[in-house]
Amino acid sequence: MNNPGRTTLCIKHQSWSLPLILLSGLLLSACDSVPNEPTVTGGVGNGSTAALYTGNACNAVATETDAIEDICNFQTEFWAKMLDASNCENCHNTNTGSQAPYFLDTADVNTAYGQMISNNLVNRDAPASSALINKINEGHNCGTASACNALATNATAYISNWVIGGVPGGGPDEEPNVITLTPPTIKEVGSSKNFPASAPSDFSGVHTLLTNNCANCHRDSASVPQTPFFADADIDVAYDAIVTSQKISLDIPRDSRLVLRMDEGHNCWDLSSTLQQAITEGRKNCAVLMEQAIVAFADTISTTAVDDAWKISKALTLLDGTVASGGARDDSSTIALYEFKAGSGATIQDTSGVGVPLDLKLFGNEGTDYRWVGGWGIEFLTSSAKAQATTQDSRKLLTQILGSNAYSIEAWVVPANVSQGDDSPARIINYSGGANERNFTLGQVEYRYAFMNRSSAEPSPNGNTLLTNDMDEDLQATQHHVVVTFSLSEGRKVYVNGVDVSTVGNDEGLTDPLLPAGNLASWDPTYAFSMGNEADFSEPWEGRLRLVAIHNRAMTPEQVQQNFEAGVGQKFFLMFSVSGLMDDPNCFRVPEGGSNPVDQCFVYFETSQFDDYSYLFTQPTFVSLKLHPQ
């Protein structure tokens, strides 16, 4: 798994840490009589059945945070999975048998936990030596020798995962992800082209193409105005919009966003390929004409050298950096994870590593209805777009969640606007069978987030809708970290950028008005998991998703805050050499057998591509590699 609980940053010649944002005997005898098939079917062992738990919440008998967490870990990692992997609940269960200890009690998971602990059935330090595992290895009611061996292996893994706090994140004892900083290739800063302060006459060629072909949208007076207003009749207004939105690359005109959009077919005014360049390169005339106009404009601009009076570091490109993979996310309860790293294609992969991958198929045309975005992400552009899994694969969510009766939906979202969803929530993340039936939905209602959930307290197939406060306008057309959680004890909560904004106002700790929350036994296994639209295309959502995770537990406020601070997207450590600016011998090292000194003093940043037009630099830190040998 590539989801460590913490990350260690190791400098070459030095190891150091940087926060990135981290038994007694068993008395089990055979039942006098074994009931027929238990009333509660299995949990999540093979993904085919689900433990429909309807008892008390896993924190019903505990008040301390650590104890509550341990009971909930027991429920999701051991209890629910053992129901699927064995028939032990036929006896050791107050609902279906009468043989103590009741370590698989289906009436109350707290009873099962208490029996497991009080009867010393688990060895936390050596799970394979647990009294429960020893009894299975003795062949106690598990069938053939091979069946008993398989059950003992599975049960040992379940106990191990319970003890460490979950499968994907590896728990607190997971070895840290190691990132090594090594000196980059030293590059001198060169000259570059810069936009003139005001619109030069040579910009008129580009301006003419824009006003002739893009003015129906990209001007303030358009019937449906779309920013930036680079097609305004006033050349100075249009030029300012081009510069501030970075739609033109003076150094590589072909990479200009204006050209790329034409290549994508966005409102192309000439789809023919009659120009020689268009024929040769397999492009459309509109894209070639835009590129030629930008080339003509860029050719009139001379390169500018950096002011000699400035103190400058050496140069880097983004891909010269060290990949800062892993991050500091808590994925200890993650059962489906979408990082949108593919960059192209019609499949969004589930990279959680839990069970059968819940991959999604993209519907619509790439570049028109949806598109992949830089720095990892997917953008839904039209009502014809959505990403959806098969109903069979979507059962993974049901089988993983029903055993705990708790879940969380976590996402980094960038809504395209604050006007969608006025009549019915636009569907951001969805597990449903159509516009009027669902298990859960995270949606948008203009400036509000909507959390729709189906439970026994609201048995309608469409579920109950919880909205964030209208006046707070928690949803904006910018990047947010959004988490919605459900549990038996607290019902629903909504977090935006780490803050609990559940129902009314931005006060933390508010409760779901629909309490008791009910259980999830009415969830439908025939529904499909989707993003960006309803299963029947009836409720589209426009915007970007940069990470989506589904958890089979209600994340704690601390976990929510940790994942918010961990950030999102492709990240690099960019090491800008300042060795030449430092009058310090520790800023250079002469390698053995070599004569050319190697730079050792750097200012490094954690850097990511924020959107299509900008980068985010954070946490500047000075380091000398020579001063910290291993």
N, C-alpha and C positions, 0 to 999 in steps of 0.2 A: 504493500500500500504506500501511496505517496501522500499520506495525510498525517504527518507527525503532529504530536501535541505541542511540540516546541521546536525551535530551530537553533542550532549552534553555528555561528559564523567563524570559520577557521582561516586565519591569515597564514600564508606560507611562512614557515619558520616559527609559527606560534599558534597555539590553540587558545581560544578565548570565546566568551559568550556575549552575544549581542541580542537584546530583546527586539524582535522584529514586529513587530507591529509597527505556545509554549506548552492424634485423635483416638477417641474411645471406640469401642466396638459398635457394630451396627446390628440391630436386631430386626431383620426383615424375614418374616416367614411367609410361606405361600398362603394365599387366601383359601379359606375353606371352600368357597365357591366364587368363581370369577364371573362377574356380570357379562352380559352381552356387550356389544359395541357401546363405548361410553357416550353420554349425552353431549359432551363437549368434544368436538373433533380436534385434531392436532393443530399445532402451531406453525412454525415457519421453517421447520427442518428441511423440507424438500419443496416448499412453495406451492404444494398442491392443496393444502387445507389450512384452516385458520382457527386459532383458539378464540372463540367468541366470548371473551371474558366480560362478565357483567357485574362482578362483585365490587367490593370497596376499592378505592384508589390505593395505590401502592404505598401511600404515606399515611394510611389511616391509623397506624399504631405507633408512629414515630413523630418526634418533634424536632430532633436535631438534624441539621442539613446532611451530614455524612450518613446517618442512618437511613434517612429517606432516600438518598441517592443509591445506597447499597440495595435497598429493597426493590427499587425500580430497575436497577441493573439486573438483579436476580430475576425479575419478571420477564424482561425482554430477552436476556441472553441465556437463561437456563430454563425457567418454568415453561414459557411458550414453546420453546424448541423441543424440550423433552416430551411434551404432549404429542408432538408430531412424530418423534423418533422412537417412541416406546408405547407399551400398553400399561405402564406402571400405574396410571391413574385409575385403572379398573379396580385396584385394591387400595392404594394409598391416597384416598380421596374421600372426603366425607359425603360427597354427592353420589358416588357410584360404588363405594366399597366401605369396609369397616376395619381395615388393617392399618394400625398406626405403625410408623409415623406417617402423617399426611403431608408429605413433602411435595405432592402434586395436587393439592386441594384446589378444585376449580370453583368452589363457592367464594373463597377469599384468599387471594394471593398472599396476604399478610400472614394467614395461618400457615400456608405452605412454607413461607420463609422462616417463620418462627420454629416450625418443626425441623427444618433443615439445620438450623443453628443449635437449638436446644438438644437435639439428638446427635450432635457432632458428626453430621454426615459429610462435611466438607473440610478439606485441608487446604487452606488458602495458600500456604507456602509451597505445597506440592500437590496440585490438583489430581494428578494421576494416582496419588496415594490416598485419596479420600476414601472414607469408609463406604460411601455409596458406590464408588468405582470398584472397590474390592469385592463387594457383594455381586456386582454384575459379572465380574471376572470369574466368580465362583459358579456362574451359570444359573443364577437365581431367576427363574421365570423369563428368560430371554430367548429361549429356543436353542438352536444349534450352537456349537462352539464358535463357528464363524459369525453368526448373528450376534452372539454375546460380545465377541471381540470388536465388531463394528459399533455396537451400542456403547461399549466402554470407551472407544476412541472418540465417538461423537460427544458423549457426556463429559469426558475430560475437557474437550474443547469448549463446551458450553460453560463449564465451571471456570475455566481460564478466562474466557471473555467476560463473564460476570465479575470476576475478581478485579480485572484490570480496567473495567468500566466501559466496555464496548468493543466492537470488532474493528471498524475502520480506523479510528484514531489511535488505537493501541493502548489507551489509558496512560496514566501518569508515569509508568515505568518504561515506556517506549524509548528506544535509543533515539537520540536527537538526529535530525537531518543535518548533515555536515556540508557546509558551503565553504570552499577554499578560495581565498583571494590570491590571485597571482598577478604580477605586473603585466599590463597590456602592452601591445605594440605601440611604441611611441610615435605619434604623428604630429607634425608641425601644423599650426593654424595657418590656413591659406586665405586668399582673398575670396570674396563672395559678392554676389549681386544683391542690392537692396532696392526696395521700392522708393521712388522719388516721393518727396513730401506731399506733392499735389499731382493731379492727373496731367501727364505730359501729352502733347499732341499725338504721339505715336501710339497711345492707348486707343485711339479712335477706331482702329480696325476691330479690336475685340469688342468695344462698346457697340459698334454697329451691329455685329452679330447678335449680341445680347438683346438690344432694344428691338431688333426685327423679329426675334424668335422666342424670347423668354418673358416679354413684358406682360403676358396674360396672367402671370403668377408673381414674378419677382420684382414687383414695384408696389409702393405703398398704396397706389390708387387702383390696384387690380380688384376685381370683384371678390376674389378669395386671395388676399395678399399672402405671399410666402417669403419669409426672410431667408437669406439676405436680399436686399433690394438692389442687386447689381444690374438690373435692367431699367433703372430709372432714366428718364430722358435727360436729366441733369448729369453730365459726365462726371462731375466732382462727387456727387452722391453715389453714383455707380462705382466709381473708382475706390472710394472709401469703403464701400461694402465688400469689394473684392479683396482689398488689403486686410481689413479686420477679420474677415472670415477665412483668409488664406486659401482662396480658391485657385490661385495660380502659383506654379513653381517656376521661378525665373531660371533656376539652374537646370531643371529637367522638365521642360514644358509638357512632355508626354505624360508626366505624373500629375499634372494639374487636375484638381478635382473637376473643373469644368470639362476637361477632355474625358476623364474617366466616366463621368455621368453620360456623356454622349456615347462612349463605347458600350455602356450598359443599355443603351437604347432609350434613355430617359428623355421623353418628349423630343426625340430627334426630328428635325424638320426636313431632312433629306436622307431617307433610308437606302438610297441607291448606292452602288459601289462602282461608280464610273470613273472617279479620279484614279490616276495611276497608283498613288500611294494607297488608296483604299483597296484597289484590286490586289496589289502586291501583298498587303498585310492583312487582307480579309476583314476590312473594317467598313464602316458606313461613312458616307461623304460628310455628314455633319461633324463627326468626331475629327476627321482629318482637317476640315476647314477651321475648326476651333483651334486645333493644335498649331496650324500654320499661322493663324493670327497671333497667337501667344508667342510663337517663335519670333515673328517679325517685331513684336513689342519688346521681347527680352533682348534681342540683338542690339537694340539701341541703348541699352543700359550697360555701363562699364562696371567692371568689378571694383570693389572697394577693399583696401587693406585695413586691418585692425590698427587703430591709433597707436603709434609707437610709445606714447606716454602711458599706455595702460600696462598693467601687470597681468599677464595672461598665462593660463595653464596650457598644457598640451591638449590636442584634440582627440575626440572620440566620436564614433557613431553609436547608435543604440545597441546594435548587434555586437559591438566590441566589448560590451559589458559581460559580467558574470551572471548567469541566470540565477535568480533568487527563488528557487522552487521550494515548495513545501509550505512556506509561510508559517503562521502561528495559529491556524484555525483549529477549533475543536470540532472534529468530525467523529467523535466517539459514538454518536447515535445515527450517523448518516446511513441511509439505506439506498439512496439514489442521488447521484451527483452529476451535474452538467457544467463543464467549464468552458465549452464552446471554443475549443482550441483548433478544430479542424481547419477553419478558414475558408472552406469551399465544400461543395457537395450537397447531397440531399439527406444526410443522416446526422443527427445529434447523438453522440455517444454518452451512455451512462458510464462514468469512470469511477464509481464508488467501489467496485470490486466485491460487492455484496450480492450473493445469489446470482440468478440469471440477469444479465444486463438488460435494463429497461431502456433500450434505445428508441429514439423517436424519428419518424420519417417526416421530412419537410414537404409541405404541399404548396403549390404555386410555382412561379417561375423565378429562379434565382436572378437577382439584379432588378427585378420588377416588383414582385410581390414580397420577397424577403431578400436579405443580403447579409453576408458575414461582415463583421466590422473588425478593424484593427485593434490589437491589444486584447483579443479574445472576446467575442460576443456575437449575438445574432440580432438582427433588426427585422421586425415585422412591419411591412409597409402598406399593405392593402387588405381588404376584407377577404381576399382569395388565399391568404397565407395562414398557415398554422403548422405546428409540429405535433405529431400524435403517435403514440405507441399502439400496438395491437391490444385488444381486450385481454387476450391470454397473457401477454407479458405484463399488462397493467395489474394483474392479480397479485404481482409481487408486493405492491403497496398494501393491498388488503391483508395478505397473509403476514406481512411484517408488522402491521399496525394494530390489528384487532387483538393480538395477544396482550398488548399494553394498554389499549384504550386511550392512547395518547399519541400525539404527533406534532411536528412542526413543519412549516413551509418557510424556507429561507431563500431570499433572492436579492440580487443587486439589479435594480431596474432603472431604466431611463425612459419615462413616459414621453411620447412624442408631443403631447399637448395636454391641457387640462379641461378639455371640452367633451371628451368621449365618455360614454357610459352614462349619459344623462337620463335615459329611460330605463336601462337595465345595466348592471355592471358589465363593463368590457372585461373579457376573460383573459387574465394574465397567465395564471397557472390553474389547471382545471383537472378534475377527475370526475367525469360525468357521462351521462348517456344522451344528452341533448339539452335544449334550452331550459327545460323545466324539471330536470332530474339529475341529481349529482350526489357524490359523496363529500367532496369539498371543492372550494373555489377561492382563489385569491384574485380579486378584481379591482377595477377602477371605476369610481363614480365621480367624475369631474375632479374636484380637489380632494376627494376622500378615497381611502382604501376600503374595500369591502371584503369581509371574511365570511363566506357561506359554508355552513357545516350541517350535515345531516346526522341527527342522533335520536335516541329514543325520547328525548325531551321535546323534539320538534320532528315528528315522524313524517312530515311532508316530504315527498321525493325531491323537492327543490331545496330542502334545508332551510335554515334560519340565517338571516343576513345581519352581521354586525358591522356597523360603519364607524369609521373614525369621525371625530367632531367636524361639522361643517365649517364653523368659524375658525378653527385652527388651521385649515388648509394644509394638512400634513403632507399631501401629495403635491408635488411640483414637477414641472417639466425639466427635471435635472436628475442627476444620479442619486439614488437612495439605497440604503440597506434596509430591507423590509423583512421582518420575521413575524409570522402568526403562529400561535401555539394553542393546543387543545389538551386538556387533561380532565379527569373525572373530578378532581378536587377544586380546580380553579376555572374550569370552563375555557373560554377563549381569551386570548390576549393578542394585542398588536403592538409591535415595536418598530419604530422608524428611526434609523440612525442611532440605535442603542437605547432609545427612550420609549418607555411604556406609554402609549397614547390610546389605550384600549377603547374607551367609550366616550367620555365627556371631558374635554380639556386635556391639557398636557400634564396633569397630576399623575404621578406614578402610583401603582398599586390598586387601581380601580378594578372592580369585578365585573364579570360578564352578567348582564341582566337576566340571562337565561340559566339560572342555577336553581336546583341541581342540574348539572350539565347533561345528564343522561349518558348512555353508552353508545357504542358504534355498531351494535349487533345488526342494525338494519342496513348497513352498507351493502351495495349491490356489486357482486363480483363480475358482472357483465359490462361494467362501464370502462371507458378508455381514458388514459392519462394524456393530457395535451397542454400545449402552450400557445398563447397568441390568439386563441379563438375558441369558440364553442365547438363541440364535436361535429355539429351540423352546420358550421360556418355562420351561425346566426348572430354571434356577439363578438366581433373582431376587436382586437386591441392593437394599437399602433405604438411602437416603442422598441427599446432594446433590452435584452436580458444579457447580463455579463457573467452571472453564476446563478445556478439554482440547485438547492439541496433539499431533499425530503428526509426528515428524521423520524424515527419511531419512538421518540420521547418528546415531552414538552421541554424545550430548552429553558434553562434557568436564565435569569437576568445577567448573571456573570458570563455564561456561555454566549449569550447574544452580544454582550459588550465586547468580548474577546474576538468574535468573528467580525464584528464591525471594525474594530481597530486593526485587524489583520489586513483589511482592504481586499481588493479584487484585481484580477487581470494579470497579464504577463508582466513580470517585474525583473529588473536587472540592477546589479550594483555597477555603477559607472565610476571608474577610478581615474580621475583627472590628475595627471602628474604635475606637481609643483616643485619637483626636485631642483630645477634650475633657478627657482626663485629663493631657495633657502641656502643660506651660507652655513651649511651644516654637513660635515662628512658622513653623517648617518643617513643622508639622503641618497647615497650611491653605494653600490656594492659591486666589487670586481669578482666575477665568477672564477672558480678554479680553472686554470688553464686558459683563461681568456684575458683580453686586454681592454675590452670596451665596458665601461661601467654601466650597471643596470639601475634605472631609477627606482628609488625605494620610498619616496615621500609622495603621498597622494591625499587629495580631498575626494572622498567618494560619497555618492548619493544613491539612495534607493529610488529608482526611476521606472516609470511605467507610461504607456501610451494612454492618455486620459480619454481621448476621442480621436476622430479622424484628423483633427487639425492641431492637436496640442499634446504636450508631454507634462507629466507631473514629477517634479524633483522634490524629494523629502529627505530628512535626516542627514544633513551634511556632516561629515565626520573626517577629521584629519588623522592620518595614520602613517607611521614609518615602519615598513616591514623589517628593516634591519635592526631596529631597536627591540624587537620582540622575537628572538630566535626560539625555536622549539627546544 
